[in-house]
């Protein structure tokens, strides 16, 4: 993962009341990222056509959000031919980095509460508990 993309995720606020990617990015930027992950690199006009059919977003809004996502290091803009925007990180790598960032922030600020809160959540879920045990065993082997 690019260090710029990782640093950008670290600077994103966490929105506990939201769901999915909107916990890290706003609604519009989440829509753009999701679309690009599903459909690959896009020209701004094509992206606008696809997203405006869902919620009527203006072309200038799409362009502004694309520029912001490039500055954050989440997208790159091609410099040849028609400009196209592409994601820098796969959905899996982006999610991993975002979760790591949130957990790190919780551990730095509220270590004991974060650990005990996580243990409480996992202890009631057999599948999650088994996954945690597998992950801990794997890391002990390293």
C-alpha positions as CSV (number, residue, x, y, z in Angstrom):
1,X,0.0,0.0,0.0
2,X,1.3,3.5,-0.8
3,X,2.4,5.4,2.3
4,X,0.5,8.4,1.0
5,X,-2.7,6.4,0.9
6,X,-2.1,5.1,4.4
7,X,-1.3,8.5,5.8
8,X,-4.5,9.8,4.3
9,X,-6.6,7.1,5.9
10,X,-5.0,7.9,9.2
11,X,-6.2,11.5,8.9
12,X,-9.9,10.6,8.1
13,X,-12.4,11.1,10.8
14,X,-14.3,8.0,12.0
15,X,-18.1,8.5,11.8
16,X,-19.5,5.9,14.3
17,X,-23.1,6.6,13.3
18,X,-22.6,5.7,9.6
19,X,-22.3,2.4,7.9
20,X,-19.6,0.9,5.7
21,X,-17.2,3.1,3.8
22,X,-19.2,6.2,4.9
23,X,-17.7,5.7,8.4
24,X,-14.4,6.9,6.8
25,X,-15.4,9.0,3.8
26,X,-18.6,11.0,3.3
27,X,-21.5,9.7,1.2
28,X,-20.3,11.2,-2.1
29,X,-16.7,10.0,-1.9
30,X,-17.9,6.6,-0.8
31,X,-20.2,6.4,-3.8
32,X,-17.3,7.3,-6.1
33,X,-14.9,4.8,-4.5
34,X,-17.5,2.0,-4.6
35,X,-18.2,2.7,-8.3
36,X,-14.6,2.7,-9.3
37,X,-13.9,-0.5,-7.4
38,X,-16.8,-2.2,-9.2
39,X,-16.2,-0.7,-12.7
40,X,-12.5,0.2,-13.0
41,X,-11.0,3.5,-14.1
42,X,-13.5,6.1,-15.4
43,X,-13.6,9.4,-17.1
44,X,-15.3,12.1,-15.0
45,X,-18.2,12.4,-17.5
46,X,-18.9,8.7,-17.4
47,X,-18.7,8.6,-13.6
48,X,-21.1,11.6,-13.5
49,X,-23.5,9.9,-15.8
50,X,-23.6,6.8,-13.7
51,X,-23.9,8.5,-10.3
52,X,-26.2,11.4,-11.3
53,X,-28.8,8.8,-12.5
54,X,-29.0,7.6,-8.9
55,X,-29.0,10.9,-6.9
56,X,-28.8,13.8,-9.4
57,X,-25.3,14.9,-8.4
58,X,-23.9,17.7,-10.5
59,X,-20.8,17.2,-12.7
60,X,-18.9,19.9,-10.8
61,X,-19.5,18.1,-7.5
62,X,-18.1,14.9,-9.0
63,X,-15.1,16.7,-10.3
64,X,-14.5,18.4,-6.9
65,X,-14.7,15.1,-5.1
66,X,-12.4,13.4,-7.6
67,X,-9.9,16.1,-7.0
68,X,-10.2,15.7,-3.2
69,X,-9.8,11.9,-3.5
70,X,-6.6,12.4,-5.6
71,X,-5.2,14.8,-3.0
72,X,-5.9,12.3,-0.2
73,X,-4.0,9.7,-2.2
74,X,-7.0,7.4,-2.7
75,X,-7.3,7.9,-6.5
76,X,-4.8,8.6,-9.2
77,X,-5.5,10.5,-12.4
78,X,-4.1,9.3,-15.7
79,X,-2.1,11.9,-17.6
80,X,-2.4,10.3,-21.1
81,X,-5.4,10.9,-23.4
82,X,-8.7,11.3,-21.8
83,X,-8.3,11.8,-18.0
84,X,-9.4,8.7,-16.1
85,X,-9.5,8.2,-12.4
86,X,-8.6,4.9,-10.8
87,X,-8.4,3.7,-7.2
88,X,-4.9,3.4,-5.7
89,X,-5.8,0.6,-3.2
90,X,-8.0,-2.4,-3.6
91,X,-11.2,-2.4,-1.5
92,X,-9.6,-5.0,0.7
93,X,-6.4,-3.0,1.3
94,X,-8.3,0.2,1.9
95,X,-10.6,-1.5,4.4
96,X,-7.7,-3.1,6.2
97,X,-5.9,0.3,6.4
98,X,-9.0,2.0,7.7
99,X,-9.7,-0.6,10.4
100,X,-6.0,-0.5,11.4
101,X,-6.2,3.3,11.7
102,X,-9.4,3.2,13.8
103,X,-8.1,0.5,16.1
104,X,-4.7,2.2,16.5
105,X,-6.5,5.5,17.5
106,X,-8.6,3.6,20.1
107,X,-5.6,1.8,21.5
108,X,-3.5,5.0,21.8
109,X,-6.3,6.9,23.5
110,X,-8.1,4.2,25.5
111,X,-6.0,1.0,25.6
112,X,-7.7,-1.0,28.3
113,X,-11.2,0.0,27.3
114,X,-10.5,-0.8,23.6
115,X,-9.1,-4.2,24.5
116,X,-11.9,-5.1,26.9
117,X,-14.6,-3.7,24.6
118,X,-13.3,-5.8,21.7
119,X,-13.0,-8.9,23.9
120,X,-16.6,-8.4,25.0
121,X,-17.8,-8.1,21.4
122,X,-15.9,-11.2,20.3
123,X,-16.6,-13.4,23.2
124,X,-20.3,-13.5,22.3
125,X,-19.7,-14.5,18.7
126,X,-18.2,-18.0,18.2
127,X,-17.1,-17.4,14.6
128,X,-15.4,-14.1,15.5
129,X,-13.8,-15.8,18.5
130,X,-12.4,-18.6,16.3
131,X,-11.1,-16.0,13.7
132,X,-9.4,-14.1,16.5
133,X,-7.8,-17.2,17.8
134,X,-6.5,-18.1,14.3
135,X,-5.1,-14.6,13.8
136,X,-3.3,-14.7,17.2
137,X,-1.8,-18.1,16.5
138,X,-0.6,-16.9,13.1
139,X,1.0,-13.8,14.5
140,X,2.7,-15.9,17.3
141,X,4.3,-18.0,14.6
142,X,5.9,-15.0,12.9
